Amino acid sequence: MFRRNRVRESLALSIVLIFSLSAFAVTGQQPGRLIPPMPAQTPSPEPSQTPSPQPQNTPAQPAPTQAEPQATPSPEASPMQSASAQPAPLLWHEPSDIAGLDLYLGPGGANMKPDLTSVTFIEEETGGYSKKFSVRDGAGKKWIVKIGNEAQPETVATRLISAVGYYTDITYLVPSVEIKGKGTFQNVRFEARPDDVKRLGEWKWESNPFSGTRELQGLKVLMALVNNWDLKNANNRILSLHNEETGRDELRYIISDLGATFGKTGGVFNRNRNRPQDYTKTKFIVGVRNNTLQFDYHGKNSEILQDITVEQARWIGGLLSHLSDQQLNDAIRAANYSPADAQLLLATIKARIDELKNLPG
């Protein structure tokens, strides 16, 4: 009996040992270590599914995958987005129809002409070569009027430059006008001062956002073409405005004083302005060296004209070549030149455009 019990005990111990070893093997535990009880697994509640309203008459859009950009912008703009929101610096725009432009009215067209029913003096403007007044016209618009020898050439230069895509001030020449509080004056240049345009500081020829571009080089060629010997940085301005057509804020880089033109370049005692007889006797391009143009220019800041290539000059010449004789004559007529002076200016401007068109290469 005792032996039978011992056999039963041995058999029971063997069974327990077998089950224990099996449990160790399954759980990866080492013999001699306790197996902590596994925590009870509580299933997480499923989120309630609220059906989204169906759009009316709008096709369903596929849900974006993780690799696709989301249509909703992030709360914080990226550096690229921030940069795109900044005002764009602009020097030039592609002219749509040069041959169809009205160079008599110029960049302001008929809509921006001054109302001459009443012109009232506000204050004198300081600085510069010419006498200038701030005035208000009959419609309440503000203008800067320039009186004297620079009024006529500036009117022509503004029209030529704006015709090929460069930004300029809005100018008109009035043959005779009475300014209340000052008197009556002849050949007065009116330059617009719109309320929605802010005039900022100057920009520099030697350092600006357009350095090395054909557009900046083309503007330099135009300055040589009209014999602008006063290429100092103080005559350059940045205009800040909102462009209603594009919906963007812009910084327009312009040459704000073009009065020292259509005469001859030179030193203090040799140069002049608004002398068609002298302008027609001067030279324009005097040679090409290493694909770079050499100009007969003897004015301020002459070094900026020393790096203009044949291709860059030919490009601006191609734009100018779209202007007809009638358009060029209209630009000159807008400045109220005498028939003799108008003929000299027209012939010289045409000849210089031909020089650009016929450059080698």
C-alpha positions in Angstrom: 0.0 0.0 0.0 2.8 2.3 1.0 4.6 1.5 -2.3 1.5 2.2 -4.3 1.2 5.6 -2.7 4.8 6.4 -3.4 4.3 5.6 -7.1 1.2 7.9 -7.3 3.2 10.7 -5.7 6.1 10.3 -8.1 3.7 10.2 -11.0 2.0 13.4 -9.8 5.3 15.2 -9.3 6.4 14.2 -12.8 3.2 15.7 -14.3 3.6 18.9 -12.4 7.3 19.2 -13.5 6.3 18.6 -17.1 3.7 21.4 -17.0 6.1 23.8 -15.3 8.8 23.3 -17.9 6.2 23.8 -20.7 5.1 27.1 -19.1 8.7 28.4 -18.9 9.3 27.6 -22.5 6.2 29.4 -23.7 6.7 32.6 -21.7 10.5 32.8 -22.1 11.0 33.0 -18.3 14.0 31.4 -16.7 13.4 28.8 -14.1 13.5 30.2 -10.6 11.9 33.5 -11.6 8.3 34.4 -10.9 6.0 35.3 -13.7 4.1 38.4 -13.0 0.4 38.2 -13.7 -0.6 39.8 -17.0 -2.8 42.9 -16.6 -6.3 42.6 -17.8 -6.7 43.9 -21.4 -9.5 46.4 -21.5 -10.5 47.2 -25.1 -10.3 50.9 -26.0 -13.6 52.4 -26.8 -14.3 52.9 -30.5 -14.7 56.6 -31.4 -18.2 57.6 -32.2 -18.7 58.1 -35.9 -20.6 61.2 -36.8 -21.6 61.3 -40.4 -20.3 64.4 -42.2 -22.9 66.5 -44.0 -22.9 65.9 -47.7 -22.0 68.9 -49.9 -24.7 70.2 -52.1 -24.0 70.0 -55.9 -20.3 69.5 -55.2 -18.4 66.4 -56.4 -16.7 64.5 -53.7 -13.0 65.2 -53.4 -10.5 62.3 -52.8 -9.0 62.3 -49.3 -5.4 63.4 -49.5 -2.8 60.8 -48.8 0.1 61.4 -46.4 2.4 62.2 -49.2 0.2 64.8 -50.7 0.3 68.5 -49.6 -2.7 69.6 -47.6 -5.0 72.3 -49.1 -5.3 74.1 -45.8 -2.3 76.3 -45.0 -0.5 75.8 -41.7 -1.1 78.5 -39.0 2.4 79.7 -39.3 3.7 80.7 -42.8 6.8 79.1 -44.0 9.8 81.4 -45.0 8.9 80.9 -48.6 5.3 82.0 -48.0 6.5 85.0 -46.0 8.9 86.0 -48.8 6.1 85.8 -51.3 4.0 88.2 -49.3 6.7 90.9 -49.4 6.4 93.7 -51.9 8.0 92.8 -55.2 10.9 95.0 -56.4 10.2 96.0 -60.0 12.1 97.9 -62.6 10.5 96.8 -65.8 7.4 95.0 -67.1 6.8 93.4 -70.5 5.1 96.0 -72.7 2.1 94.5 -74.3 1.7 96.6 -77.4 4.4 99.1 -78.0 3.2 100.1 -81.4 -0.2 100.9 -80.1 0.9 103.2 -77.3 -0.2 106.9 -77.1 3.1 108.7 -76.5 1.4 112.1 -76.6 -0.5 111.4 -73.4 2.3 109.2 -72.0 2.0 106.6 -69.2 -0.8 108.5 -67.4 -3.1 108.5 -70.3 -6.1 110.8 -70.5 -7.5 109.7 -67.1 -4.7 111.2 -65.1 -4.4 114.6 -66.8 -4.4 117.6 -64.4 -7.6 119.6 -64.1 -6.4 123.1 -65.1 -9.6 124.9 -64.2 -7.9 125.8 -61.0 -4.3 125.3 -59.9 -3.5 126.5 -56.4 0.0 126.9 -54.9 0.7 124.8 -51.8 4.4 125.3 -51.1 7.8 125.5 -52.7 9.8 122.3 -53.2 13.5 122.5 -52.3 16.5 120.8 -54.0 17.4 120.2 -57.6 18.3 122.5 -60.5 14.8 123.8 -61.4 12.2 125.8 -59.5 9.4 123.5 -58.3 6.1 124.0 -56.6 3.7 121.7 -54.9 0.2 122.5 -56.2 -3.4 121.2 -56.2 -5.5 121.1 -59.3 -9.2 121.7 -59.8 -10.0 118.1 -59.0 -8.1 118.3 -55.7 -5.2 116.2 -56.9 -1.7 117.1 -55.8 1.2 117.7 -58.4 4.8 118.8 -58.4 5.2 121.4 -61.1 8.7 122.1 -62.6 9.4 125.4 -64.2 12.4 126.1 -66.5 14.8 124.4 -68.8 14.2 120.9 -67.6 10.5 120.7 -68.1 10.5 119.9 -71.8 13.2 117.3 -72.1 11.9 115.4 -69.0 8.5 115.1 -70.7 10.0 113.4 -73.7 12.4 111.2 -71.8 9.6 109.9 -69.6 7.5 108.9 -72.6 10.4 107.1 -74.3 11.4 105.1 -71.2 7.9 104.1 -70.2 7.0 103.0 -73.7 9.5 100.2 -73.6 8.4 98.9 -70.2 10.2 100.9 -67.5 8.3 102.4 -64.6 8.3 106.2 -64.4 6.6 109.1 -62.9 3.4 110.4 -64.5 4.1 113.7 -66.3 2.4 116.2 -68.5 3.6 119.4 -70.0 1.3 122.4 -69.9 2.2 125.2 -72.3 0.8 128.0 -70.1 -0.8 127.9 -66.7 -1.8 130.3 -63.9 -0.9 129.1 -60.5 -2.9 131.0 -57.9 -0.6 132.7 -55.4 2.4 132.6 -57.8 1.5 133.8 -61.3 1.4 132.6 -64.9 4.2 130.3 -66.2 5.1 128.8 -69.6 6.0 125.2 -70.4 5.3 123.8 -67.0 5.8 120.1 -66.3 3.2 118.5 -64.0 4.3 115.4 -62.1 1.6 113.4 -60.3 1.6 112.7 -56.6 -1.2 110.2 -56.1 -2.3 109.6 -52.5 -1.9 105.9 -52.8 1.7 106.0 -53.8 4.5 106.4 -51.2 7.8 107.8 -52.3 10.6 106.0 -50.4 14.3 106.5 -50.4 16.7 106.4 -53.3 18.2 103.3 -55.0 21.8 103.0 -56.2 23.0 102.2 -59.6 25.9 100.1 -58.3 23.8 98.1 -55.8 20.2 97.1 -56.4 18.0 94.0 -56.9 18.5 94.1 -60.7 22.3 94.2 -61.0 23.6 92.4 -64.0 20.1 91.9 -65.6 19.5 93.0 -69.2 16.7 95.2 -67.9 19.0 97.3 -65.8 21.6 97.4 -68.6 18.9 98.4 -71.0 17.9 101.3 -68.8 21.6 102.4 -68.8 21.6 102.4 -72.6 18.5 104.6 -72.6 20.3 107.1 -70.4 23.1 107.3 -72.9 20.6 107.6 -75.7 19.0 110.7 -74.2 22.3 112.1 -73.0 21.3 112.1 -69.3 24.6 113.3 -67.8 23.1 113.5 -64.2 23.1 109.8 -63.3 23.5 110.4 -59.5 21.8 108.1 -57.1 19.9 111.0 -55.6 17.8 111.1 -58.8 16.5 107.6 -58.3 13.5 106.7 -56.2 11.5 103.7 -55.0 7.7 104.0 -55.2 5.6 101.8 -52.9 2.1 101.1 -54.1 -0.6 98.4 -54.3 -1.3 97.2 -57.8 -5.1 96.7 -58.2 -4.7 94.6 -61.3 -2.4 92.0 -59.7 -3.5 92.4 -56.1 0.1 92.7 -55.0 2.1 95.3 -53.2 5.0 96.6 -55.3 8.2 98.5 -55.0 8.8 100.3 -58.3 12.4 101.5 -59.0 12.3 104.6 -61.1 14.5 107.5 -62.3 12.7 110.4 -60.7 14.6 113.3 -62.4 15.2 113.2 -66.2 15.7 116.9 -66.7 19.4 116.8 -67.6 18.7 115.3 -71.0 18.7 116.1 -74.8 21.8 118.4 -74.6 25.4 117.5 -74.5 27.3 115.6 -71.8 30.6 116.8 -70.4 32.2 118.7 -67.5 30.7 121.4 -65.4 31.4 124.1 -68.0 30.6 122.0 -71.1 27.4 120.1 -70.4 23.9 121.4 -70.9 20.3 120.3 -71.1 17.4 120.9 -73.5 19.6 122.0 -76.4 18.5 120.0 -79.4 21.1 121.8 -81.6 23.9 120.4 -79.4 22.2 117.0 -78.8 22.2 116.3 -82.5 25.9 117.0 -82.8 27.0 114.5 -80.1 27.9 110.9 -80.7 26.2 107.8 -79.1 28.1 104.6 -79.6 31.8 105.0 -80.6 32.9 101.4 -80.6 32.8 97.8 -79.4 35.6 96.1 -77.5 35.4 92.5 -76.3 31.7 92.4 -76.9 31.2 95.5 -74.7 29.9 98.8 -75.9 31.8 102.1 -75.7 29.7 105.2 -75.4 30.6 108.8 -76.0 29.4 109.7 -72.6 31.0 112.3 -70.3 28.6 112.6 -67.4 28.3 111.6 -63.8 28.6 108.0 -62.8 30.0 107.1 -66.2 31.5 103.8 -64.9 28.0 102.3 -64.9 28.1 102.3 -68.7 31.3 100.3 -69.0 29.9 96.8 -68.8 27.0 96.7 -71.3 27.2 93.9 -73.8 26.2 94.0 -77.5 23.3 91.6 -76.8 21.9 93.7 -74.0 22.1 96.9 -76.1 20.5 95.1 -79.1 17.7 93.9 -76.8 16.6 97.4 -75.8 17.1 98.6 -79.4 14.7 95.9 -80.5 12.0 97.2 -78.2 12.6 100.8 -79.3 12.3 99.8 -82.9 8.6 99.1 -82.5 8.0 102.8 -82.0 6.9 104.5 -85.2 8.0 107.9 -86.4 4.5 109.2 -85.5 4.9 107.9 -81.9 8.3 109.5 -81.5 7.0 112.7 -82.9 4.0 112.6 -80.5 6.4 112.2 -77.5 8.2 115.3 -78.7 5.0 117.2 -79.5 3.8 116.6 -75.9 6.7 118.7 -74.7 5.7 121.7 -76.9 9.0 122.0 -78.8 9.2 124.3 -81.8 9.0 122.6 -85.2 12.7 123.1 -85.9 13.8 121.6 -82.5 11.3 118.8 -82.8 12.8 117.8 -86.2 16.3 117.7 -84.7 15.2 115.6 -81.8 13.2 113.2 -84.0 16.1 112.7 -86.4 18.7 112.1 -83.7 16.5 109.7 -81.6 15.7 107.7 -84.7 19.4 107.5 -85.7 20.4 106.2 -82.3 17.7 103.6 -82.3 19.1 102.4 -85.7 22.6 102.2 -84.2 21.3 99.8 -81.5 19.4 97.7 -84.1 22.4 97.4 -86.4 25.0 96.4 -83.8 27.2 93.5 -85.0 26.4 89.9 -84.1 
